[in-house]
């Protein structure tokens, strides 16, 4: 059921029930329980970044030099729609950001002016994606 919902979030209870051999009310009850348990966090439309004019995808590694920089960086990322993901890392860098921008000028401004203005940022390392072969929000469910 989770795999089907992950692939087809707008699937009707009747269609989902046919796939998993349950009645529509039973499917609705199971999905409600999964939502309440936090297994299903929400539903969203997948948008095409290219169509929206966000053709540049980049990953930015960030290293901070002071403990107070962590909170400042997290606050900065929360306020930027262009930052899709922010991950805390073990290893040489402290964070990995996934960003989408309209072009390289926007990316350069985001990194050189915006990000580097965050107090305590030591270094950044930016990698621009040239091709994407797999990108998914789907999680393994079995």
C-alpha positions in Angstrom: 0.0 0.0 0.0 2.8 2.4 0.8 4.6 1.8 -2.5 1.3 2.5 -4.4 0.7 5.6 -2.4 4.2 6.8 -2.9 3.9 6.3 -6.7 0.2 7.5 -7.0 -0.6 9.7 -4.1 -4.0 10.7 -5.7 -5.1 7.1 -6.1 -8.7 6.6 -4.9 -9.5 4.4 -2.0 -11.4 2.1 -4.4 -8.5 1.8 -6.8 -6.0 1.3 -4.0 -8.4 -1.3 -2.4 -8.5 -3.3 -5.7 -4.7 -3.4 -5.7 -4.3 -4.6 -2.2 -7.5 -6.7 -1.9 -9.3 -4.5 0.7 -12.5 -2.6 0.7 -12.3 1.2 0.3 -13.3 1.9 3.9 -10.6 -0.6 5.1 -8.0 1.2 3.0 -9.1 4.6 4.2 -8.8 3.4 7.8 -5.3 1.9 7.3 -4.1 5.1 5.5 -5.5 7.2 8.4 -3.6 5.1 10.9 -0.4 5.4 8.8 -0.8 9.1 8.7 -1.4 9.3 12.5 1.6 7.2 13.2 3.8 9.5 11.1 4.6 6.9 8.5 2.9 9.1 5.8 4.1 12.6 6.4 2.0 14.2 3.6 1.1 14.4 0.0 2.6 16.7 -2.6 2.7 17.3 -6.4 6.1 16.7 -8.0 7.1 19.8 -10.0 9.4 19.9 -12.9 12.3 22.3 -12.0 13.2 22.9 -15.7 9.7 23.9 -16.6 9.7 26.3 -13.6 12.9 27.9 -14.8 15.1 26.3 -12.2 17.6 24.6 -14.6 20.7 24.7 -12.4 21.0 22.0 -9.7 24.1 22.1 -7.5 25.4 20.6 -4.3 27.2 22.8 -1.9 29.5 21.5 0.8 29.7 23.9 3.8 32.3 23.9 6.6 31.8 26.1 9.6 34.5 27.4 11.9 32.5 28.2 15.0 29.8 26.5 17.0 27.4 29.4 16.7 27.6 29.1 12.9 25.5 25.9 12.9 22.4 27.7 14.1 23.0 30.6 11.8 23.4 28.3 8.8 20.2 26.3 9.7 18.3 29.5 10.0 19.6 30.7 6.6 18.7 27.5 4.9 15.2 27.5 6.3 14.6 30.9 4.8 15.8 30.0 1.3 13.4 28.3 -1.1 16.3 27.6 -3.4 17.8 25.3 -0.8 15.9 22.1 -1.2 17.8 20.0 1.3 20.3 20.6 4.1 22.1 17.6 5.6 24.5 17.5 8.6 27.5 15.4 7.8 30.2 13.4 9.5 33.6 13.9 7.8 35.5 16.8 6.2 32.5 19.1 5.7 29.8 20.0 8.2 26.8 20.3 5.8 25.6 19.4 2.3 23.1 21.6 0.6 21.0 20.7 -2.4 20.1 23.9 -4.3 18.2 24.8 -7.4 18.7 28.1 -9.2 17.5 29.8 -12.4 21.1 30.1 -13.7 24.7 30.2 -12.8 24.5 33.9 -11.9 21.8 33.1 -9.3 23.9 30.2 -8.0 27.0 32.4 -7.8 25.0 35.1 -5.9 23.5 32.5 -3.5 26.9 31.1 -2.6 29.3 34.0 -2.8 27.1 36.8 -1.4 24.2 35.1 0.5 25.8 32.0 2.0 29.2 33.4 2.7 27.6 36.3 4.6 26.4 33.8 7.3 28.7 34.4 10.3 31.1 31.5 11.0 31.1 29.9 7.5 34.7 28.8 6.9 34.6 27.3 3.4 32.1 26.2 0.7 32.6 23.9 -2.2 30.1 23.9 -5.0 29.5 21.2 -7.6 27.1 21.9 -10.5 25.2 18.9 -11.8 25.5 18.4 -15.5 23.1 15.5 -15.9 20.7 13.7 -13.6 20.1 10.0 -14.1 18.0 9.2 -11.0 16.2 11.5 -8.6 13.4 10.2 -6.4 11.5 10.9 -3.2 10.5 7.2 -3.1 11.8 5.2 -0.1 12.3 1.4 -0.1 9.1 -0.1 1.4 10.0 -3.7 1.4 
